[in-house]
Amino acid sequence: MAFYTKEQLHSLGFRSFGENVSISDRASIYKPSQISIGDNVRIDDFCILSAGDGGIVIGDHVHIACYVSIIGKGKVTISDFAGISSRSAIYSSNDDYSGDYLTGPTIPPEFTNVKHSDVMIGKHVVLGVNVTVLPGISIGEGAAIGAYSLVNKSIEPGIIAVGVPAKEIKKRGSAIFDLEKQLKVKHELGTP
């Protein structure tokens, strides 16, 4: 996997990006002027980041694994220490499938009923392989979503949810918050 150099990242025209940002040159980036990226972020091969009017905001220490897609007109926020596993999809726009409207991007808007709604992926959230997150969803801080789950309702902080649709199965451990503090202290002191 080859990553863009800092100079190449500047030339792509991101709204902003921090230090230690590794984005594969095989990722597809649409409307980079609507995308902000924090420090210590890695985006792997074949990801699609397609920002809409709301933009995409990616925090610090975020990993977006290969084949992830983030698509839609609503704002998508991926908070610090979040991890998005391979083949997951986050949507901030969705067609109306009722049959009362036409669907798809080639249809003029007056014939569709597309809904756009912001998505919030909280701090320390992890999405397992092949998770789908629909528009208007908030996944609370410290939550984890199991592989192959469909998130069609917001998820409370600190729980593990799985299934189609995703349902709470138990509470998630909270050591991640202490480990975050340790990492920050170590980083600030410059200890190896």
C-alpha positions in Angstrom: 0.0 0.0 0.0 1.4 3.4 -1.0 0.4 6.5 1.0 0.1 10.0 -0.2 3.0 12.3 0.9 2.2 15.4 2.9 2.7 17.5 -0.2 0.3 15.3 -2.2 -2.3 15.6 0.6 -2.0 19.4 0.4 -2.5 19.3 -3.3 -5.7 17.2 -2.9 -7.3 20.2 -1.2 -8.6 18.9 2.1 -10.4 21.5 4.3 -7.7 20.5 6.9 -5.5 17.6 8.0 -3.2 17.0 10.9 0.1 15.3 11.5 0.9 11.7 10.8 -2.0 11.2 8.3 -1.6 8.1 6.1 -4.1 7.9 3.2 -3.7 5.2 0.6 -3.3 6.5 -3.0 -5.9 3.9 -3.9 -8.6 5.5 -1.8 -11.2 7.6 -3.7 -11.8 11.1 -2.3 -14.7 13.2 -3.5 -15.1 16.9 -2.4 -11.9 16.9 -0.3 -12.6 20.6 0.5 -15.5 19.3 2.7 -13.3 16.8 4.6 -11.3 17.6 7.8 -8.9 15.0 9.2 -7.2 15.1 12.6 -3.8 13.7 13.7 -2.7 10.0 13.5 -5.3 8.9 11.0 -4.9 6.0 8.6 -7.3 5.4 5.6 -6.5 2.2 3.7 -6.9 1.0 0.1 -10.2 1.2 -1.9 -12.0 3.4 0.7 -14.5 5.9 -0.7 -15.0 9.2 1.1 -17.7 11.1 -0.7 -18.4 14.3 1.2 -21.7 16.1 0.8 -22.7 19.6 1.9 -22.4 18.6 5.6 -18.9 17.3 5.1 -16.9 14.6 6.8 -15.0 15.2 10.0 -12.5 12.6 11.1 -10.9 13.0 14.6 -7.5 11.9 16.0 -6.2 8.3 16.1 -8.8 7.0 13.7 -8.4 3.9 11.4 -10.6 3.4 8.4 -9.9 0.0 7.0 -9.9 -1.1 3.3 -13.2 -1.0 1.3 -15.0 1.3 3.7 -17.5 3.8 2.2 -18.7 7.0 3.7 -21.3 8.6 1.5 -24.0 11.2 1.6 -25.0 14.9 1.8 -25.4 15.0 5.6 -22.5 15.6 8.0 -20.5 12.5 9.0 -18.4 12.8 12.2 -16.0 10.0 13.2 -14.6 10.9 16.6 -11.2 10.3 18.2 -10.0 6.7 18.6 -12.8 5.3 16.4 -12.1 2.3 14.2 -14.1 1.4 11.1 -13.5 -2.2 9.9 -13.3 -3.4 6.3 -16.3 -3.2 4.0 -18.3 -1.1 6.4 -20.6 1.6 5.0 -21.8 4.8 6.6 -24.6 6.7 4.8 -25.8 10.2 5.5 -28.3 10.1 2.6 -30.9 7.4 1.7 -33.4 7.0 -1.1 -37.1 6.4 -0.4 -37.8 2.7 -1.4 -41.6 2.9 -0.9 -42.3 2.9 -4.6 -43.8 6.3 -4.5 -40.6 7.9 -5.8 -37.9 7.1 -8.3 -34.5 6.3 -6.9 -30.9 6.8 -7.9 -28.5 9.7 -8.6 -29.4 10.0 -12.3 -33.0 11.0 -11.4 -33.9 14.8 -11.1 -34.6 15.6 -7.4 -38.3 16.5 -8.0 -38.9 12.8 -8.7 -37.1 11.4 -5.7 -37.5 11.7 -1.9 -33.9 11.4 -0.7 -33.5 11.9 3.1 -30.2 13.5 4.3 -29.3 13.3 8.0 -26.1 13.7 10.0 -24.3 10.6 11.4 -22.2 10.7 14.6 -19.7 8.0 15.4 -18.6 8.7 18.9 -15.2 8.5 20.6 -13.7 5.0 21.0 -16.5 3.5 18.8 -15.5 0.4 16.8 -17.5 -0.9 13.9 -16.8 -4.6 13.0 -16.5 -5.9 9.5 -19.3 -5.1 7.1 -21.4 -2.9 9.4 -23.9 -0.6 7.8 -24.9 2.7 9.4 -27.9 4.5 8.1 -28.6 8.3 8.0 -29.5 10.1 11.2 -27.7 7.6 13.5 -25.6 8.4 16.6 -23.4 5.7 18.0 -22.5 6.7 21.6 -19.0 7.0 23.0 -17.3 3.7 23.7 -19.9 1.6 21.9 -18.9 -1.4 19.7 -20.9 -2.8 16.8 -20.4 -6.4 15.9 -19.6 -7.7 12.4 -22.4 -7.7 9.7 -24.7 -5.5 11.8 -27.2 -3.0 10.5 -27.4 0.1 12.6 -30.9 1.6 11.9 -31.4 3.2 15.4 -29.0 5.2 17.5 -26.8 3.2 19.9 -26.3 4.3 23.5 -22.7 4.9 24.8 -20.7 2.0 26.2 -22.6 -0.9 24.9 -21.9 -3.8 22.4 -24.6 -4.2 19.8 -25.0 -6.8 17.1 -27.4 -8.1 14.5 -29.8 -7.0 11.8 -31.0 -4.7 13.2 -28.3 -4.1 15.8 -29.4 -4.7 19.4 -27.6 -4.3 22.7 -26.1 -7.6 24.0 -24.0 -6.3 26.9 -21.9 -3.4 28.2 -18.4 -2.8 26.8 -15.4 -2.5 29.1 -14.3 1.0 30.0 -10.5 0.4 30.2 -10.2 2.2 26.9 -10.7 5.6 28.6 -7.8 5.0 31.1 -5.6 3.7 28.2 -6.4 6.9 26.3 -5.2 9.0 29.2 -2.0 6.9 29.5 -1.3 7.3 25.8 -1.7 11.0 26.0 0.6 11.3 29.0 3.2 9.1 27.3 2.9 11.1 24.1 3.2 14.5 25.9 6.2 13.4 27.8 7.8 11.9 24.7 8.5 8.5 26.3 9.1 5.6 24.0 
